[in-house]
Amino acid sequence: MARHKANAPPRVTRQPAKQKFSGAERSALFARREAANVLRTVLRGDADRRAVASIKSLVFSPSVRNKRATFALVCETLKHLNVIKDVLEIANILNSKWKRQEPLVYIICYDILFGKDTPSVGDAEKILMRHKDALLSGLATLLVRKKVESVDELLGLSQLKGHVKPRYVRVNTLKMDVDSAVQELEKQYKVQKDETVPDLLVMPPGSDLHAHHLVMNGRIFLQGKASSMVAAALQPQAGWEVLDACSAPGNKTVHLAALMKGHGKIIACELNEERVKRLEQTIKLSGATNIEVFHGDFLGLDPKDPSFAKVRAILLDPSCSGSGTITDRLDHLLPSHSADNMNYDSMRLHKLAVFQKKALAHALSFPHVERVVYSTCSIHQIENEDVVSSVLPLASSFGFELATPFPQWQRRGLPVFAGSEHLLRMDPVEDKEGFFIALFIKTNKLNNPTSSELPERECRRRRKQRTKQYHPFLWPKVFFRAWNGSLHGRRRKPV
C-alpha cells in the first residue's frame, strides 16, 4: 500500500484567471451597456411612434452613471445607424440569436468602425472584434456601392447650424426660492432671471448642470423656456383642483404644483406604463405632495363623474410631431426622421391632429372647468391653428373663448382664422425652438358662480335683495304677499 509523503503539498485545482480591467476599460464597458439600454428604449419608442422620453431625458436620468460617455455613444451611433446596419448586412456575421442584443451590437460596431478607441473588453466586444476585418471590408464595399469617397458623404446629414440657445433652468419653488438659486448658481455661472416666466433662469449656452447638486436634489429642473411657459399660461391658483391630461415625463406637472404652492390637487394622467414610472420619479424628485397619478387614458375619463366635479383647470400637452424641438430632443437622429419617411410623416401628422382635436374637445367638455391650455412643441399648422379652429364652435357652446397668454409676447398665431391673434407661437430660428400655446377661458359659466367670482356691484345687489327678503321687519309683508298670491294667483299691476 503506497504511503503519502508527510510533506507532500496539497493538490491545487487551477481556476481560470479573472479578467482585470483598468479603470478606463471598465468605464467604457459600462458606458456601452448603458448606451445600449438607452438606445433600445429610443428605437422601440420610435418604431411605435410613442417615445417614453427624449434621448436627453433618458441619458440624464439618475439611473445612468456615465452620462457624458453614454450620451456621446447614443448620439453618434444614431447618426451612423443606417451605415452600421448596411455594413452588418454586407458582412453577414450575425445570426438570429443577436436580435435581442441588436442595440449593443450597434454601439460596439460604431466603436469599431468610427470610434477613437477599439473596444477590447467584454464578451460581445471580443466576438465582434474577431470580425473587424469583415466589418471594415463591408464599409469599403458600401462606399463603392454608393459611389462616395468618405463616410461624411455617405451620411449626408443636414447639419442644423446656428442653433445655439441659452441654458434654461426652472427653480422648483417647492424646495428653494429664486434668489437663493441665483446666489448658488452664480458661484459657477453667469445667471439672469427670465423676463417672461418668473421662476425661470437663463444661463450661457453650453452650461452643463446635469451633475449639479441642485439638479440632483430637485431644487432646479433643466426645463426649456417654452415648456415652462405652458403651466404659467394656465395660471392655476393655490387650492385649485387641476387635471394634467398627458403628464409624463412630468416637468409641467411639478411646475403646476409649484405654482399652486403645494396646495390643492393635481390629477396627472398617463397611459403608457413606462412613462408612468418616469412621471413618478419626477414627482418624487420635486417633493410635490399634492399630485395624484392616474395610470389610464385621459379620453376614457367621464367629464360628468363626480370625482372631477372640482376640477377647475386642465393642461393638455398631447403627443405631437415634436417638430419644433427636434434639435433639443435629438429626434432628427431617429430612423423615423429620415428622408425616406416623408410620406409617412404626412400620414402621421394627420393622425396626430385627429387625436389632438379629440383630446381638446374632451378637455373643454368638463362642466366645471374654467381654464384650458392646449400646447404642442410643433411648428405645423395642422397640429396648432387647425386644431384650435376646429373646436372653436364647441368651445363657444360651452362658454369658452380664446384668451391671450403672455400679452407682451410678439409672435402670435398664423392669421388663418378670426381670433388667431390670441394664440402664442415660438419660432425655431428667433426663439431657438418651435412651440404653440392656446388658452381657453370660460366667460359664460353654465353653473352658478360663487360670490367671489361675481363683480362687486352684482354682489351688493344680491345682498340687498336677500336683506329685503329676509329682514324681520319685512316678514309680515312678505308672508301676506305669498298668502294673497296663493289664493288669487299673481296680481296684475294697475294699468
Secondary structure by P-SEA (a helix, b strand, c coil): ccccccccccbbbbccccccccaaaaaaaaaaaaaaaaaaaaaaaaaaccccccaaaaaacccccccaaaaaaaaaaaaaaaaaaaaaaaacccccccccaaaaaaaaaaaaccccccccccaaaaaaaaaaaaaaaaaaaaaaaaccccccccccccccccccccbbbbbccccccaaaaaaaaacccbbbbbcccccbbbbcccccccccccccccccccccaaaaaaaaaacccccbbbbbccccccaaaaaaaaaacccbbbbbbbccaaaaaaaaaaaaaaccccbbbbccccccccccccccccccbbbbbcccccccccccccccccccccccaaaaaaaaaaaaaaaaaaaaaaaaacccccbbbbbbccccccccaaaaaaaaaaaaaabbbbbbccccccccccccccccccbbbbbcccccccbbbbbbbbcccccccccccccaaaaaaaaaaaaaaccccaaaaaaaaaaaaaacccccccc
